[in-house]
Amino acid sequence: MTPLTRRQLLKFGLGAAGAAALAGCGTPGLTSVNAAATIPPASPSSPVTLTYWAWLKDLQKVADIWNAKNPHIQVRTVWIPAGAQGGYPKMYSALAAGGGPDLAQIELRTIPEFLLVNGLVDLSRYGAAEHAATFDPTLWKQVSFTGGVYGIPQDSGPMATFYQTEIFERVGASPPTTWSAWAEVAAELRKQKIYIDVFPFSDASVFTAYATQAGATWLTPTEDGWVINMRDDATMSTARFFDAALDKDLVSTAFEAYSPAWFAAAGNGTIASLTDASWADALIEGISGGKGKWRVAPMPRWEHGGFGSSVRGGSTTAVLANCRHPKEALEFAAWLNGSQEGINGLIEHCGIGWSANPKFIGTSRMEPSPFFSGQNYNQEVFVPASTEQNPDWSWWPVTQQSLNILADQFRRKPGGQSLVDGVVKAEEQIMSVFQNKGLSIRKEEA
Amino acid sequence: MTAPASDQTRTRGRRTGEQRAPWILLAPFLLVFLFTFILPILAAVGSSFMQVTRSGLFGEQGVTQEFAWFHNYALALGDGSFITSIGRMFLFGIVQVPIMIIAATILAFLLESASARWPGLFRAAFFLPYGVPGVIATILWTFLYVPGLSPIIDVASWMGIDIDFLGPSTVLWSIANIVTWSYTGYNMLIIIAQLKSIPGELYEAAHVDGASPFRIARSIQVPLIAPALMLTTVFSIIGTLQLFAEPQVLQSVSPAIDSQYTPNLSAYTTAFAYNDYNVAAAQAVLIALVAFILSFAFLRLTNRKDQ
């Protein structure tokens, strides 16, 4: 046998490396870590360090409370940009490259998107069930798919109406309890050149929350694939209602909530109220001169049924697929989001949204608020709101793209296309997105 | 008899050594080039022809990958936002590239003219923005674009002019301004290098003939720097299609920039927000093809004019 020359060796080497590289460059995320054997917990004598990517500020301070008590499980937090603004792309590319952190902040609505790329560890294989009772069942359902549990709920955003008492009194209105009363108050306010609220075309999650309250369930996971229904009565009547509100110029579309222009308008009293999630309180407190002017009332109801409140936002602590210590990561996530210590820490340092543990809303939230006219609004309004949620709502694997599609349709409203038509067109587009991803989807038969 | 034989081996040894030396010296470059350039391109082209089919709700009951021919290309081309983004870059390029190249040429002529003062200082000053990374440059400009922060908007409003740098119809030109600011100095330097290679005798002859500076520029300098102008234009056309950092950073202050504002943003969103790596690969290949066609068309056009 002739010995190999150096050049031949080099050729073989390069060829093999090239083939390996090409094989590795297939579409990422096709294999699931949940099909492999579970990883046993590390022995207490060998401490593990977990990395946690999140966009909560000062999260390390909360992690340090845990670190002090658990020398064998140390958590190191890394700040990343908020989800769709760069955090998720960062996680997806890290996962595609076979890396990434052990734990990550992932919004409830994004959990199914990570499932699509096999990005999450099924925590039910590491004993998540024993923590289920700690958390809000509606939220727990939103992290549970196909028999697995893919994240520990961190917070949510039950909705209510924040309003300026003085402006409402000026038109002799009390906070509307129904959406038709809301429209009447809005019409009265318009006579004073005041808008009751804004309606964003570019963020469809607000419309989605209104439709959720009315009782819509757009996508349902079933045994034989996804079932879509965006043309149900709940969604269509919500769309018709806001079509009418927009046609009568009852809501402003000139700017979105929390934009500099909105803060100015809310400060000078040309925006009277805001129907949004519990976490809006911290933002409203940023309105200059707003102290003592605002109160919180329950969200208006739909006459034809639906629920007392809705939800916008909400995150989880999820364990990413390349985590080497899922058992330890689960323990930390359950402590962080379920224990009194963790929840208080998250509220104090990170300004977290509504607690995912229905038995403990956080010590500081049990007190009356000087900013909100001395009202104990968390106990009075948000505790009931958190229980009056649509329990059937489920997010789906292309949520972000679907909301973008919906927003693109809504942007045509000023050009004359109704929201109703926009939703109908969006449903078709969302169906084709599912199909293009090779997922099975069908329309719900009426 | 032995002497010539050993002589021959030595020559052969030297010759193979001579043949091998360039490859050994090139190897570090070639390896990096292969692994970070050629292989990723091949992987992207390969990926653009693949399609993933999932069974179950998320693919938990099995995922198959199959060859899909031009399915992903059809999806990319059927995506109105992606096509719009390419059209937007056409508009951008038609306006911004000529402005930048003309500005670079004028700056180069001024600095290379006999009456220029401190050309070294100004050359460095004009080139300096190129040293600022695109992201940082955009953040710097953001301070001049955002209402409430921008002194320009303040001054304009005192005079009763309402400027919105970030609106749907203006933000593209705000980006063009950043790009022009960043790259004019770089292009100027390439043109200066070419100007410096014009032999002094040509200028002398022109002076003897009594040519004005304008005549010298028109009849000597412009024709002789034509290759540099072509090079900078082709680079700029390619750069325009690859616009990414500036709109990505401005996105946070301008709602007019959607997630598919430029072709590269579109591919990025498709890959890392929508998790559709195959369609994203097809988009990337399409962007490269468009850049290739445009550069080629430009070269053909200018060559024909020469003839």
Chai-1 contact restraints between the chains, C-beta under 6 A:
chainA,res_idxA,chainB,res_idxB,connection_type,confidence,min_distance_angstrom,max_distance_angstrom,comment,restraint_id
A,A21,B,L39,contact,1.0,0.0,6.0,A-B,restraint_1
A,C25,B,A43,contact,1.0,0.0,6.0,A-B,restraint_2
A,T27,B,V52,contact,1.0,0.0,6.0,A-B,restraint_3
A,T27,B,Q65,contact,1.0,0.0,6.0,A-B,restraint_4
A,T27,B,Y277,contact,1.0,0.0,6.0,A-B,restraint_5
A,L30,B,V63,contact,1.0,0.0,6.0,A-B,restraint_6
A,P89,B,F272,contact,1.0,0.0,6.0,A-B,restraint_7
A,Y92,B,F272,contact,1.0,0.0,6.0,A-B,restraint_8
A,S93,B,F272,contact,1.0,0.0,6.0,A-B,restraint_9
A,L115,B,F58,contact,1.0,0.0,6.0,A-B,restraint_10
A,L116,B,F58,contact,1.0,0.0,6.0,A-B,restraint_11
A,L116,B,N275,contact,1.0,0.0,6.0,A-B,restraint_12
A,V117,B,N275,contact,1.0,0.0,6.0,A-B,restraint_13
A,T146,B,L57,contact,1.0,0.0,6.0,A-B,restraint_14
A,T146,B,E60,contact,1.0,0.0,6.0,A-B,restraint_15
A,S202,B,P255,contact,1.0,0.0,6.0,A-B,restraint_16
A,P221,B,L57,contact,1.0,0.0,6.0,A-B,restraint_17
A,P397,B,F58,contact,1.0,0.0,6.0,A-B,restraint_18
A,Q400,B,A273,contact,1.0,0.0,6.0,A-B,restraint_19
A,Q401,B,Y274,contact,1.0,0.0,6.0,A-B,restraint_20
A,G438,B,V52,contact,1.0,0.0,6.0,A-B,restraint_21
A,G438,B,T53,contact,1.0,0.0,6.0,A-B,restraint_22
A,G438,B,R54,contact,1.0,0.0,6.0,A-B,restraint_23
A,L439,B,R54,contact,1.0,0.0,6.0,A-B,restraint_24
